């Protein structure tokens, strides 16, 4: 059994980039939402929705049962 090192490096890089993106989006949503202005609340909710979509995409990519057969 051999290890495909390039594929391993690609997976590690993609994991690091997606984790950093998710943390950045979430923390930005917290910072923006820490105000009483209405537009900042809407932007904060939109960023939280994007965080949820990123997580949902990650779950979709990981769980093979969610992929269409055919």
C-alpha contacts under 8 A as a table, 3 or more apart, distances in Angstrom:
res1	aa1	res2	aa2	distance
3	X	8	X	7.98
4	X	7	X	5.47
4	X	8	X	6.35
5	X	8	X	4.90
5	X	9	X	6.17
6	X	9	X	5.13
6	X	10	X	6.20
7	X	10	X	5.01
7	X	11	X	6.22
8	X	11	X	5.19
8	X	12	X	6.23
9	X	12	X	5.09
9	X	13	X	6.06
10	X	13	X	5.13
10	X	14	X	6.05
11	X	14	X	5.13
11	X	15	X	6.03
12	X	15	X	5.13
12	X	16	X	6.21
13	X	16	X	5.19
13	X	17	X	6.13
14	X	17	X	5.16
14	X	18	X	6.02
15	X	18	X	5.25
15	X	19	X	6.02
16	X	19	X	5.17
16	X	20	X	6.11
17	X	20	X	5.20
17	X	21	X	6.10
18	X	21	X	4.97
18	X	22	X	6.09
19	X	22	X	5.15
19	X	23	X	6.19
20	X	23	X	5.22
20	X	24	X	6.02
21	X	24	X	5.14
21	X	25	X	6.10
22	X	25	X	5.20
22	X	26	X	6.12
22	X	51	X	6.08
22	X	54	X	7.24
23	X	26	X	5.17
23	X	27	X	6.02
24	X	27	X	5.29
24	X	28	X	5.95
25	X	28	X	5.16
25	X	29	X	6.12
25	X	47	X	6.22
25	X	48	X	7.47
25	X	50	X	7.78
25	X	51	X	6.44
26	X	29	X	5.09
26	X	30	X	6.34
26	X	47	X	7.00
26	X	48	X	6.43
26	X	51	X	6.53
27	X	30	X	5.02
27	X	31	X	6.22
28	X	31	X	5.06
28	X	32	X	5.99
28	X	44	X	7.76
28	X	47	X	7.70
29	X	32	X	5.20
29	X	33	X	5.86
29	X	43	X	7.43
29	X	44	X	4.48
29	X	45	X	7.21
29	X	47	X	5.48
29	X	48	X	6.31
30	X	33	X	5.20
30	X	34	X	6.29
30	X	44	X	6.88
31	X	34	X	5.41
32	X	35	X	6.80
32	X	40	X	5.74
32	X	41	X	7.20
32	X	43	X	7.23
32	X	44	X	5.71
33	X	36	X	7.90
33	X	40	X	5.74
33	X	41	X	5.06
33	X	43	X	7.55
33	X	44	X	4.98
33	X	45	X	7.83
35	X	40	X	6.74
35	X	41	X	7.33
36	X	40	X	7.59
36	X	41	X	7.43
37	X	40	X	5.49
37	X	41	X	6.62
38	X	41	X	5.23
38	X	42	X	6.49
39	X	42	X	5.14
39	X	43	X	6.26
40	X	43	X	5.07
40	X	44	X	6.04
41	X	44	X	5.00
41	X	45	X	6.21
42	X	45	X	5.17
42	X	46	X	6.17
43	X	46	X	5.00
43	X	47	X	6.20
44	X	47	X	5.14
44	X	48	X	6.29
45	X	48	X	5.03
45	X	49	X	6.20
46	X	49	X	5.03
46	X	50	X	6.29
47	X	50	X	5.00
47	X	51	X	6.25
48	X	51	X	4.95
48	X	52	X	6.29
49	X	52	X	5.03
49	X	53	X	6.23
50	X	53	X	4.98
50	X	54	X	6.19
51	X	54	X	5.15
51	X	55	X	6.31
52	X	55	X	5.12
52	X	56	X	6.08
53	X	56	X	4.95
53	X	57	X	6.06
54	X	57	X	5.14
54	X	58	X	6.25
55	X	58	X	5.04
55	X	59	X	6.26
56	X	59	X	5.11
56	X	60	X	6.10
57	X	60	X	4.97
57	X	61	X	6.15
58	X	61	X	5.14
58	X	62	X	6.21
59	X	62	X	5.14
59	X	63	X	6.01
60	X	63	X	5.56
60	X	64	X	7.51
60	X	66	X	6.09
60	X	67	X	7.40
61	X	64	X	7.18
63	X	66	X	5.91
63	X	67	X	7.67
64	X	67	X	5.50
65	X	68	X	7.86
